Amino acid sequence: MNPIRFGTDGWRAVIAEDFTFANVARVAQATADFWKSEIGNQKSEIFKRPAKVIVGYDRRFLSDRFAQVTAEVFAANYFQVILTPEPTPTPSVSFAVKNLGAVGGVMITASHNPPQFNGFKLKSYFGGSSSAEECQAVEKLLDAAAPKQIGNRQSAIVNFDVRPAHFAAIKKLVDFKLIAKSKLRVAHDALFGVGAGVFETLLAKTNCTVTTLNARHDVLFGGICPEPLPKNYALGGAQLRKNPHDICLVTDGDADRIGAMDGHGRPMTNQQVIALLLHHLVRNRGGRGTVTKTFNTTAMVDKMCAAWNLPLTEVGIGFRFIAPELMKPGALFGAEESGSVGFANHIPERDGLAAGLFLLEMLALEKISVNRIYARLEKEFGPHRYARYDTPYPLEKRAALMDWLEANPPKKLLRSPLSQVDARDGVKFVAADSTWLMLRGSGTEPVLRIYAEAKSDADAQKLLRLGESLLRP
């Protein structure tokens, strides 16, 4: 049997190598066994018989077939299965888990990973990603029992579109009437992912104009990784330069992450989007509460929270560390560098579609360009320019590299002396002037990520080159 190792909120692997129908069935059986043990423990009122589970899938190669195999194993284990009838955004599946009182859910997706990958994302009953402990518990149950065959249990699988309920819920999070009458010209770069057409649906029968870019179903994602990063915006940016809009929202392959371009196709970083969302939640909507960020997220968030007297919690990288904070009383907002953002009084899950509506609400209210809004933030809190570089790096050398970096930090970053080394997940070097450089292995790919933030784009690039020079062969 091929080894199966769980990473960030589930398991991802290369299609036809490790991500096969047989292995998906093995993981589904282990998940069913875990959920049955949870029902036996009666940890929540939600764990009642007959237990319900939600299964969704994205646009990747064979995702619908992998979802069907998953649903059949769950049905054979006497779960009532709700299977989405077509590709569905991950946050819609997460919302359905909570909204329909399911014991849990599975989303067949590899999110932003390259096209050759697929994945098995686990969702817990509260509507968010399963914890590392839960994922490890499922992993330990692998092959404890052979995958059950569905037999005459086919009727236990119900095809049901879970998107409308989610769309209705996120429209209630914002002043949708304000957006509806704003006459905004909205572009949406779906990066060939499952979000294609969503904003057209959300903004139907409004005064807004919506143009979806890169919407076709292409399992190769147009030759890019469906991740909201400026390097992947060339196709959409070219279209916007010919046909300008007020803003271009960008979603990743499974629509749980948010990115953006201005209306003329100039990329914005996810860090800028995060700062804009926090600005809008606090200044325009009067929001108060705890802000949670991963420690590779822009230092502008720290300065904003300090200025507005908001509690700030910094956690490790991965939304699974943010989700528990969003469920605590007094939470407001959670964000990580990758464009994953979540909102209190919603699901404790990243939701790129909800984030898109909040950005539109901001523009409808402020009636100035997104560039001007961000320029005001930089004038108030100082320039924060971010850059990231991903490079292949052998997995077997990663741990030794991190140990070496922690023991041999640079004495300064650009012109500022080093003030802190943070090695809780990767290694982050922070200078006295808040400039920072970080190196960390991806949790889902054999890739090393180098992150940098400085006061100018040129300095951020210099930091990336410094990061590259620290890589040992």
N, C-alpha and C positions, 0 to 999 in steps of 0.2 A: 504494500500500500504506500502511496505517496505521502510524505509528511505534510501535515496541514498546521500552519501556525497563524494564530489570530493576532492582528495588529490593531490599528485604530478602529474602534467600533465594529470589528468583524474580520472577515477573511477576504483577501484579494490575491489573485494569481493570474498567470497567463492562460488564456483560453486554449484548450486542447492539450496543453502540457500538464498543468495541475488542476486548472479549473475545467473539470469534466463533469458529465452527467452523474457518473458514479460517485465522484467526490462530493458533488453538491448534495446528493442523496445521503451520504454519510454525515455531512454537516447538518442537514435538516433533521436527521434522526437524533443526533446529539442535542440539537436545539429543542426538539420535542421532549426528549427525556429530561432536559433541564427544566423546561416549563412545567412538566408534570411533577417534578420534585418541588417546585415552587408552590404549585397548587396544594400538594400534600402538606407543605409547611404552613399554608394559610397565612402568608405574610401580608396579604391585602384582601379587602373585600372583592377586588376585581378578579381574583383567582377562584372562579366558581365554575362548576360543570353545568352544561357543556361549555368549555372554554372556547373563546373566539380568537383567531389570529388573522392578521392582515398580511397579504403578500403583494408586493408591487415590483415593477421592473422598469428599466430605462430603455434607451434605444440601441444599446450595444449589440454586437453580433450574438444571436441566439439567446438574448436575455429573456424573451418570452418563453422559450423552451425550458430554460433553467428555472424560471418562476413556476412553470407548470409542474416540473419534477418536485420542486419544493412543496407546492400546494398538495400534491398527491401524497407525499410522505406525511405531512401534517394531518391530512384527512384520514389516512390509514391509522394514525395514532389517536383517532377519535376527537380531533379538534374540528370546530366549525370554521371553515376557511373562506375568507373574503379575498378574492383574486381580482386585481384590477384588469379590465378588459383590454387595455392598451397602455403604452408607455406613460408613466405618471411621475411627476416630481416627487423627490424624496420627502419634502416637508408635507405634501398631501398625504403620504402614507403615514408619517409620524402623527399628523393631526388625527387621522382616522383611528389609529391605535387608541389614543386617549378619548376621542369623541364617541367611539362605538364600544368602549369598555372592553377592549381586547386584552388578552394576557400578554401579548407582545406582537411584534411584526418583523418581517424580513423585506428588505429592499435589495433586489438584484441590480447592483450597479458597482462600478469602480470609480464613480464620481468624476474626478478630474484626471485620473490616470491615463496613460497612453492607450490607444485603441485596442491593443492586443490583450489588455487586462479586462477581467470582470471581477465582480465581488459579491459578497453575501453580508450585507449590513444588518446588524441586529438592533431592534428597537424594543425598549422596555415599556411596560404598561402605562407609564406616565407620559408617553409621547416624545421621548428623547432617546438618544443613543444609549445602548447598554454600557455599563461600566466595564472597566478592565477586569474587575473581579468576576463579573458575570460572563464575559467572553472567555476568561480562563476556565471557568466552571464548565462551559460548553465544550471547550477544547479537551478537557479531561474526560469527558463522556464519549469522545469519538471511539467508535467501534465497540462500545459497551454492549450495543445491540445492533444487529443487522437492520438496514432500512426496511421498514414494513411496506408491504405491497397494498395498493389501494383496494383491490378486490371490488366489492359492491358498494364502496363508500363514495363513489363519484358524486352523488347528490350532496355530499358534505362540502363541496366546493361551489361557491356562489360567485358569479362574475358581477362586480358592482363598481361603478365609477365613484371613487372617493374624492375627486377633485372639486365638485361643486360646493360641498360643505366647507372645505378648506378655503376656497376662494371667497365664499360669503364671510367667513370668519376674519380673514385678513382685511377685507374691505371695511369691517367694523372697527378695526384698529385705528383707522385714520378718518379724517374729515373727507369722506368720499364725495360729498356734494361739492365741496370746494374744488377738488380735483376735476370733477365732472364738468364744471363750468369754466375751467381755467383756459381752455383752448391751447393747451400745451401740445407741442409737436414732439412726440415721444418715439424714439427708436429703441429697438431691443435687439442686441446681438445675442442670439441663442447659442452661438458656437456649435451649431448642428446638434444641440442636445435636446433634452426632453422638455425644456421650457418654451420651445418654439410655439408661438400662437397664444401663450398664456396671457400676455398683456393686451393682445387684441381682444381676448375674451373678457378680461377684467374691465377694460375700458370701452366695451361695446355700449352703444347708446349714450355716449358722453360727447362733449364738444372737443375732445382730444383727438388728434390724429396719431395713429400708431403705425409704424413701419417695422416689420420683423426682418432682420438680416440673418443670413446664414441659417435658414430655417429647414432646409431639406433634411430628410432622414438619411444620414450618411454614416455608416458604422466606422468609417475611417476619419470622421470629423474634419473633412477637408484638408487632411494632412497635418493637423495641429493636435496638441493636447487640449481638451476642452476645459481649460483652467482660466479664470478671469485674471490674466496677467497681460500687461501692455505688449509683450512680445507676440501674443496671440491675436492682437486687434488689427492686424494689417488689412485683412479682407474687409472687415466692417468699417474701418477708418477710411478706406478708399471710397466706399459707397457714401459715407457721410460727407466727405469733401465735395462730392458731386451734388448731394441733396441734404443740406444742413437741417438739423432739428434743434430742439432746445436742450436735449440731453439724450445720451444713449446708455441705457441700462444693459449690463452684461451679466449673464448667468452661466454657470458651469454645466457640465454634462448632465447632472441630475437636478439642477436648479436649486440647490440649497446654499450656494455662495453668490455673492453680489460683487460686481465690479462696475466700472463706468468709464465712458468717454464724454468729453464735452460735445456739444452739438455739431462741431466741425470735425470730429474724429480724432481730436487730440486725447491721448490716453490719460486717465487719472489712475493713480495707484490705489490699491485697496486701503492703504493707510489713510489716504486723503478721504476716501469714502467713509471710513469709520469715524474720522473727525467730524465730517459733515453731519452724519447721523446723530452723533452725540450732541453737537451744537443744536440741531433741530429739536431733539427730544427735550433738551433742557431750556433753551432760550425761547423757542417758539411754542412749545407745548407745556412748558412749566414743569417738566418732569423732575422729580427728586428721588434719590435712592442710591443704592450701591452700584457702582460700575465695576465690572470684572473684565480683565484683559489678560491675554497670554503674554508672557514676558518678551516675546519678539514683536510686539505691537508698538506702534509709534509712541514716542515719548511725549508727543503733543497731548495725548489723552491724560497723562499724568499732570501736565500743566493746566489743562482745562478743569480737571477735577479739583486741583488745589485752589484755583481761582474761584470756583463756584461752590467750594466747601462740600464736595461730594465724596463719600467714602469710596476708596479704590482698592480692589482686591486683585492681586497679581497671581496668576496660576501657571502651571506647566502648559506645554503646547498640546493642543487637541481640544476639541469642543467638549469632550467628555468631562473635562475639568471645569468648564464653564457651566454646563447644564445644572449641576447641583446648586451652584450659586444663584442661578435664575429662579430656582424653586424656593429659595429662602425668603422670608418676609422682608420687605423693604428693598428688594432688587429692582433695578431699572433697566440695565442693558449689559450685554456681554459681547465681546469681540475678539477675534484672533486675526493675525496677519493675513491669512489666506483668503479673506473676504467672507469668513463665517461670522455672522452676527445673529444675536437672538434678543428677544424682547420680553420683559416681564408681562404678566397677564396674557400670555399666549402659550405656546408650547415651549418647553425647555430644549429647544432645537434650533439649529441654524436654519434660517428661512430667507432665501434670496428673493422670493416673491414679495413677502411682507416688507423687506428692506427696500425693494424697488418702489413700493407704494409710499413709504415714508419719504423717500427722496422726491417723489412727485409732489407730495403734499408740501414739502419745503419750498419747492419752486413756485407752486401755486400761491403760497402765502407771501413769499418774499418778493416775487415779481422781478428778480434780477437774475443774471446768469449764474450758473454753478461756479464758473471761474471767479466771478466777483465775490461770491460768498466765501469761497476758500481763501481768496486773497485777503479778505478782512480777517480771517482767522490767523493767517500767517503774520499780518501786521500786529495783531494783538499778542500772539503767543510765540512769535518768532518762526523763521523758516525751518521746516522739517522735510528734508528731501530723502526719499527712500529708494533703495535699489536691491535687487536680488539676483543671484546667479546660481543655477543648478548645474552640477557636473557629475558624471558617473564616478563612483568611487567604490572599491571592493568592500563588501560587507564585512569580510573577515579582518579588515584593517581599521575599521571605523573606531572601535573601542580604544585601541592603542593610540590612535590619532587624538581622540578627545582627552585621554590621560596626558599626553604630551603637551597639548595646547594649554590645559589647565596649569601644568607645571612650568610652562615656558611662555607666559603672556608677553605681548609687546609692551615696551615701557611707555609708549604713548600712541595715541590715534591722531594722525595728522599733526596738529599743533598743540594738542591738549594732553596732559599727563593722564595715565590710566588711573582710575579711581576704584574700579570694582571688577571682579571676575566672578561670573555666575555660571555654575556648572550643573544646574539641576536637570537640564535636558539639552545636550550639546554643551557648547561653551560660548558665553557671551562676554565680550570685553566692553566696558563702559568707561568713557573718559569723563574728566571733570566738567566739561562743557555740555554733557549729556549726549554727545556723539557716541555711537556704538557700532560694534561689529560682532557678528555671531556666525558660528559654524555649527551645523547640526545635520545628522543623517535623517532622511525622510523616514516616516513611520510606515510608508506603504510601497516604496520603490527602492532599488539599489542606487540611490542618488544622495549626494551630499549637497546641502543647501548653504549658500553664503548670503547673509543678510547684512545690510548696512543702512545707517541713517546719519545724515550730516546736515550742514546748513546750506549746502548747494548740491545741485546734481553732479557737478564735476567732482566735488569732494566725496560724494557717495560712491562714485565710480572708482576713485582712488582707494577707498576702503575695500571695495570688492577685490581690487588687484592685490592689496595687502593680504586679504583673506586667501586668495589663490596662492600667494607665495608661501603661506604657512602650511600648505598641503604637503605632507611628506610622501615620497614614493612608496 
